[in-house]
Each structure stands twice: as C-alpha cells, then as structure tokens.
Amino acid sequence: MKYYLIVGEASADLHASRLMTALKREDPQAEFRFFGGDLMAAVGGTQVKHYRELAYMGFIPVLLHLRTILSALEFCKKDITAWHPDVVILVDYPGFNLKIAKYVHAHTGIPVYYYISPKIWAWKEYRIKNIRRDVDKLFSILPFEVDFFENKHRYPICYVGNPTVDEVYAFRSSYTETFEEFTAANGLGSLPIVALLAGSRRQEIKDNLPDMIQAASAFSGVQLVVAGAPGIAPEFYRDYIGNAPVKVIFGQTYPLLSHARAALVTSGTATLETALFRVPQVVCYYVALPKLTGLLKRWLLKVKFVSLVNLIANREVVTELVADKMTVKRIESELRRLLYDQEYVDRQQNEYDEVALRLGEPGASAHAAHLMVEFLAGHSS
C-alpha cells in the first residue's frame, strides 16, 4: 500500500520514522511519500519537503512566513491528489495538518489517519468538529486523551501506547557508554552535567536558551551541555551562548540525558524523555509579553499544566516556569533544589515511575502500524 505522511518538527520526524519502520514489517510492499525529516528519509521513500520549511511557531513567525506555509499547503494538496495514496497519515502539527485533512476528506476518497492527536484538550477545543468530520481514525499516544475524546466528545480513538517509551527503552537496553567515555568522546570535563534542552525550533532556542545559561552559570560545580536540535546550525547556538563555557552536542540527546545530573527543559516531548531517563528537571518556557500571556494562559488554556509529565500524572511532578513565572532568579532557585536537595529529587523520581506506569509497556509504533494496516484492509474490502 501507499502511505503519505506529514510531520512538522523534529520529534514528529522521529515518531513517524518509527511508525514507517513498523508499517514496513506489517506491509512489506509499503511505499512512502512524505513531508518529513532525515530520520524518515533514512527509512526510505520519497521526501517531498523537509519539515524545516514548515517549522514555524507563534503568531509573528507564522505571519512572517505565511506565504511559504500557504505555498507548501497548496503543493501538498496537489501532490496527494496526484499520487493518490491508500491513506494519508498526519502526525501532530494541527495548524497545517487539519487543513490537509479537510481537503482530503472533501475532494478525495482517501482515508485520513491522525497519529499523535492534536492537543485540543489544551486549547482550541472547537477543533473537535473538524476532527470528527475529516479524520477517519485517530491514534492517541497519551492515556488521558481517551477520557477527553471518548467520554467528553463521544469520538472513539485508539490509544496505542507512547512511542517515546519505545525509543527510550530501545536506547537504554543497548547503551553501555560510561560517564567517562561519554565526556571524553565529546570533549567535556569531569564535573556533573546540567543538560539544557531549549527546544527544537529557532524561536524556542532564541527565547529560552539565554536565560537557561544565565541561571545555570550561577553554579560553579557543574558543566553546561546543550542538546543541539536537528537541523539547527552550530552557528545559531553561538549567537546566544557568546563566551559562556557551554558545550553544544548534536545527535546525542539520549546519551546526554543518560549522564545528566539535572536538566532545564523547554516544554514538549523533551520533558517526557527527561522523566523516562529519571533526570531531575524544571520546565522553562518563555513567551513574549509574559505578564499578559500569564493572564491569558489562565483564561484560554483548558488544562492546569503545560508539560507532558504533569499532564499524564494529573498533578505537579515537575515545576513549570512558564510566561511570567519564568525568570532567571526562579530558574536558578529551582536548579539549586535539583542539584542539592536529595529528598526533593527522590520525590520527583518516584513520581516519574508512576508516569511510566501510566504510559504502559513499549510497542506503540508496532501497535499503531498493526491497527492501521488492519483498518485499511477492511476499508478496501
């Protein structure tokens, strides 16, 4: 069968690549065409566009690149129609993907599957109307979404487990590098590592990394290491690091988390990855006009938390410094607790174990692929 996939950022590229690999096991004749990244390209198929051409977030960046986004949207519609796949698989990225779903539903007979559902439980809940109308099957990777979609909105979904569990489990089961080997290989010193995970998009890095560095630089007994995002040039980081003694390493986020004493993390999949590695963390997320956004957050957001760790636990496991709460002083204060308050760290790590239990066993990609092929076989018969 022919599969057309669309992703818009680095974490989705990883999840989609795992799904593609699982689909090939279920369907050895699988053909792929996609808007995606390097990891998807490594699995095989035809890459139509790289997600870097689409990875804009926030009102101003999207507005500035609106022509590029609209052009990609129209191209994508025509490309799907011309190739006529057996299914279109959308991965997160709702601003773009829900428009594609609407088009495919209205103008073709191609089924639309959504893998990693739009986070409408956080905001823009009205999008359930679009999902109900335009999406044939929705595959969830967050356990609390079952209650939201099925009980609140009477829209049946498939919870398949969480692919981040798969990825972390696969890595940890085969990783043997010691702290000394890791630091030697990357030109690091012997001090404990504070990992800085400042996001995968340029805007996130620009907004979060300088304050993270300033706060963490208050501690002399650690070394600061940034997890370089895929597709971001080293020169871009240097603009914000300046002369600070900070190392950036690329393609080694999991090894870095394996050896980190603590982490400053921008909200997103990275918060969950950090928790699964049991690294003490604080969530740092800057936004423009922080005081105003802090007020709007309380009014617009439908959830109490922004990090996946806290959302899955349904309580505050990790401290969230978001909008008006994110200041250098507060980051520094929280990092001090992570580094020197063992009782606080133990409590956080025990909560991490509960989060892992709620997510379930590894196998999300395989489960999703099996269901997709099964549903498609029923659709075509």
Secondary structure, 3 states (H helix, E strand, C coil): CEEEEECCCHHHHHHHHHHHHHHHHHCCCCEEEEEECHHHHHHCCEEEEEHHHCCCCCHHHHHHCHHHHHHHHHHHHHHHHHHCCCEEEEECCHHHHHHHHHHHHHHCCCCEEEECCCCCCCCCHHHHHHHHHHCCEEEECCCHHHHHHHHHCCCCCEECCCHHHHHHHHHHHHCCCCHHHHHHHCCCCCCCEEEEECCCCHHHHHHHHHHHHHHHCCCCCCEEEEEECCCCCHHHHHHHHCCCCEEEEECCHHHHHHHEEEEEECCCHHHHHHHHCCCCEEEEECCCCHHHHHHHHHHHCCCCCCCHHHHHHCCCCCEEEEHHHCCHHHHHHHHHHHHHCHHHHHHHHHHHHHHHHHHCCCCHHHHHHHHHHHHHHHHHC
